[in-house]
Amino acid sequence: MSSNINEMPRTRRKQRLPKRKGAAVVEFAVVAPFLMLMLLGMIEFGRAMIIQQNVTTAAREACREATLPSATTASATAVAEQFASQIPNEGITVTFAPSPEDAEAGDIITATVEVPISAISNLGAIWFGSGATLDASAAMRKEGFE
């Protein structure tokens, strides 16, 4: 009994699937907040890395200014604020040890720039705490004749 497949009638039975019309929507509603939180976290960490690089550059340039023979604390602080252009100026703290005015030629001057997380991001303060800071230091020898 060989019968040709083409000769057989084509009838399909509908398979009964469980009713899952809303399952994808519910699954997405459960997963979406976590995906959004991850996306927001990546954006915030990326911005924090950019600000950290700005803080490092500001510390290095402020220290470079502070090592000049005619430098003052005000001029070196102004340089730090200029290089930290993406940070609100009220959030920046610049310190020098020793101060450029008190340092003798050949002394090591350390410039430290600190920015609180709360000055750059409201969410960063929530995640890291309000006391968290981004900071960087640079140390160079004071120029001039000994």
C-alpha positions as CSV (number, residue, x, y, z in Angstrom):
1,M,0.0,0.0,0.0
2,S,1.9,2.8,-1.1
3,S,0.1,6.0,-1.1
4,N,1.3,9.3,-2.3
5,I,1.5,12.0,0.3
6,N,0.0,14.5,-2.1
7,E,-3.1,12.3,-2.2
8,M,-3.7,12.4,1.5
9,P,-6.2,15.0,2.7
10,R,-4.6,17.9,4.6
11,T,-6.3,18.4,7.8
12,R,-4.8,20.0,10.8
13,R,-6.1,20.0,14.2
14,K,-5.7,23.1,16.2
15,Q,-3.6,22.5,19.2
16,R,-4.9,24.0,22.3
17,L,-2.3,26.2,24.0
18,P,-2.6,27.5,27.5
19,K,-3.9,31.0,27.6
20,R,-0.8,33.1,27.9
21,K,-1.9,36.4,26.3
22,G,-0.7,38.6,29.1
23,A,2.3,36.6,30.3
24,A,4.8,38.6,28.3
25,V,3.4,41.9,29.6
26,V,3.6,40.7,33.2
27,E,7.2,39.4,32.7
28,F,8.2,42.7,31.2
29,A,6.6,44.6,34.1
30,V,8.6,42.5,36.5
31,V,12.0,42.9,34.7
32,A,11.7,46.5,33.4
33,P,12.4,48.2,36.7
34,F,15.7,46.2,37.2
35,L,16.7,47.0,33.6
36,M,16.0,50.7,34.1
37,L,17.9,50.7,37.4
38,M,20.9,49.1,35.6
39,L,20.7,51.6,32.8
40,L,20.5,54.5,35.3
41,G,23.4,53.0,37.3
42,M,25.6,52.8,34.2
43,I,24.9,56.4,33.3
44,E,25.6,57.6,36.8
45,F,28.9,55.6,37.0
46,G,29.9,56.9,33.6
47,R,29.3,60.5,34.7
48,A,31.2,59.8,37.9
49,M,34.2,58.6,36.0
50,I,34.1,61.7,33.8
51,I,34.0,63.9,36.8
52,Q,36.8,61.9,38.5
53,Q,39.0,62.5,35.4
54,N,38.2,66.3,35.6
55,V,39.1,66.3,39.3
56,T,42.4,64.6,38.5
57,T,43.2,67.1,35.8
58,A,42.2,70.0,38.0
59,A,44.5,68.8,40.8
60,R,47.4,68.3,38.4
61,E,47.0,71.7,36.8
62,A,46.5,73.5,40.1
63,C,49.6,71.9,41.5
64,R,51.5,72.9,38.3
65,E,50.3,76.5,38.9
66,A,51.2,76.4,42.6
67,T,54.8,75.4,41.8
68,L,55.5,78.6,39.8
69,P,57.6,81.1,41.7
70,S,54.9,83.9,41.4
71,A,52.0,81.6,42.3
72,T,49.4,82.3,45.0
73,T,46.7,80.1,46.5
74,A,44.1,82.2,44.7
75,S,45.7,81.8,41.3
76,A,46.2,78.0,41.7
77,T,42.6,77.6,43.0
78,A,41.3,79.6,39.9
79,V,43.2,77.2,37.6
80,A,41.6,74.2,39.4
81,E,38.2,75.7,39.0
82,Q,38.8,76.4,35.3
83,F,39.9,72.9,34.6
84,A,37.0,71.4,36.5
85,S,34.5,73.0,34.1
86,Q,31.8,70.2,34.3
87,I,31.6,70.6,38.1
88,P,29.6,73.3,39.9
89,N,32.2,75.7,41.4
90,E,30.5,75.8,44.8
91,G,31.2,72.1,45.1
92,I,35.0,72.2,44.6
93,T,37.4,72.3,47.5
94,V,41.0,72.9,46.7
95,T,43.8,72.7,49.3
96,F,47.5,73.0,49.2
97,A,50.2,71.7,51.6
98,P,52.2,73.8,52.1
99,S,50.5,76.9,50.6
100,P,52.2,78.3,47.4
101,E,53.1,81.5,49.3
102,D,54.9,79.7,52.1
103,A,56.8,77.1,50.1
104,E,60.4,77.6,49.3
105,A,62.1,76.6,46.1
106,G,62.6,72.8,46.0
107,D,59.7,72.1,48.5
108,I,57.1,69.5,47.5
109,I,53.7,71.1,47.1
110,T,50.6,68.8,47.2
111,A,47.4,70.0,45.7
112,T,44.2,68.2,46.6
113,V,40.8,68.7,44.8
114,E,37.7,67.3,46.4
115,V,34.1,67.3,45.1
116,P,31.2,65.9,47.1
117,I,29.0,63.4,45.2
118,S,26.0,65.5,46.1
119,A,27.3,68.4,44.1
120,I,27.3,66.4,40.8
121,S,24.4,64.0,41.3
122,N,21.4,63.5,43.5
123,L,21.3,59.8,42.8
124,G,25.0,59.4,43.6
125,A,24.4,60.8,47.1
126,I,21.6,58.3,47.5
127,W,23.7,55.3,46.4
128,F,27.0,56.3,48.0
129,G,25.8,58.4,50.9
130,S,25.9,62.2,51.3
131,G,29.4,62.2,52.7
132,A,31.1,60.5,49.7
133,T,33.6,62.6,47.7
134,L,35.6,62.3,44.5
135,D,39.1,63.5,45.2
136,A,42.5,63.6,43.5
137,S,45.9,64.8,44.6
138,A,49.1,65.9,42.7
139,A,52.5,66.6,44.1
140,M,55.3,68.6,42.4
141,R,58.5,70.4,43.4
142,K,58.4,74.2,43.8
143,E,60.3,75.9,41.0
144,G,62.9,78.5,41.6
145,F,66.5,78.8,42.7
146,E,67.6,77.2,45.9
